[in-house]
Amino acid sequence: MWRALFDAAGLFLSPFVVYVVWLLMRRRYVLQKDHWTQTRLSGLVVAGLGVAVLGMFLLGLFAERRQGVYIPPRVEKGKFLPGHIE
């Protein structure tokens, strides 16, 4: 569960990171208010949402699929057997 959240958050934040790197490469002060106008922030949010949605779609499309039947966790003869796929 956490991995899915971190993957989506990382994909969403990637346009912001690219913008900060671009500002640093141009030797600009990153925290200056002029660089973070409402128009630029809106564009970065839209780009971040697009990258996150596309990334999650592609991750779901090309992720490794495991074939088999899921056996849930259970207790047999006093021993705990974890769930697994057979």
N, C-alpha and C positions, 0 to 999 in steps of 0.2 A: 504494500500500500504506500509506504513512504517513498519507495523508489519511483512509483508513478507520479507522485506529487513533485519530487525533486526533478524528474525528467521534464515535466511540463513547466515548472518554474524556471529551470535552466534555459529551455527553449524560448520562453516568454522574455527573459531578461537578455537574451543574446543581442537584439538590436540596440539596447541601451549600452551594453559593453562595447559594441562596435563603434557607437557614436562617441563614447568616452575615449576610446583609443584613437579615433580620428581627431578629436580635439587635442589630445596630447601630442599627436604627431605634428599638428599644425602649431604647436607651442602656445596653446591657448589655456587660460585658467579655467579648469573644468567647472568649478562651482560658481562662476559668474552668472548672474541672473539672465543676462542677454542670451546666453546659449540654451536656456531652458524655457523658451516661450511656450505658450499654450499650443500653438500650431505644431511646433516640433514635438512636444510631448504627446499630442494626439496622434501624430504620425508614427511615433515610436510605439505607442500602445497598440495601434492598429497593426503595425508590422509585427510586433511581438505576439499578438493574438493569431495572426496568420501563420507565423512560423510555428507556434505551439500546436495549432490545429493540424497543420500539414505534417509536422513531425510526429504527432501522436497517430495520425492516420497511417503514415508510412511505417512507423514502428509496429503498429497492429497488423499491417499488411505483410511485412517481411519478417516478423518475429518467428523464432523457432517454435514449431508446433510439436507437442508430444502426443503420440498416439497411444491409446490404451484406456484402461478403466481405472478410475480413482477408487482406491480402497481407503475408507476413512479410518482415523485412529481408533484403537480399541484395546481392551484389556483381555488377555488370554492367559489362563493359568497364573494369575497374579502378576503378570508382566505387561507393561505398557508397550504396545506396538504403534509406532507413529504412522500417520497416513502416508500413502505412496501411490504411484501409478504403476500398474502392471500391464 
